[in-house]
Amino acid sequence: MKRYHPLLVSLHWLLAILILFSLFAGSNILADMPNDNPDKIVTLKVHIISGLVILVLMLLRLFVRVKTGKPETIDTGDAFINKTGKYSHIFMYVLVFLIVGSGLGIAILSGLSDIVFFGSGEALPETFDNLLPRIAHGVLTKILIVTIALHFLATMWHQLIRKENVFSRMWFGR
């Protein structure tokens, strides 16, 4: 087998887009928007829905990953690099699940579901910064951004320097 299952490939790229979108929305839109801005509720709604979709798709991806075959692991000839590749993927899964979990923690502790989804009419809290899940959410998303950048660089190293054609493994075709 030279490629990952087409459903796994689809989920990989869909999740990549959704995760980058959510990271951008959280870091560049929500973080700078005051909680008394009326547009914040709509933006939070999109961000929360995106996070929940990511959770469902990540669970589906994990299930598909376990149930389907996979191409042989690329052997770089260096045991440390091989293990780093394996564990970095696991680390990304864990990070995404922790980020979604901390986001849910923020929503629960601040009553966001009533405000954002059920129109309670209550104002957003003055700040979320005093919530432990918010602190974790911020730290974890920064770690994920660095991890994604390293993942991209490692992919480029495999593709362009080592000429291992890794894109063909995580794309469609024969």
Salt bridges, closest charged atoms under 4 A:
GLU164 OE1 - HIS158 ND1 2.28
GLU164 OE2 - ARG162 NE 2.85
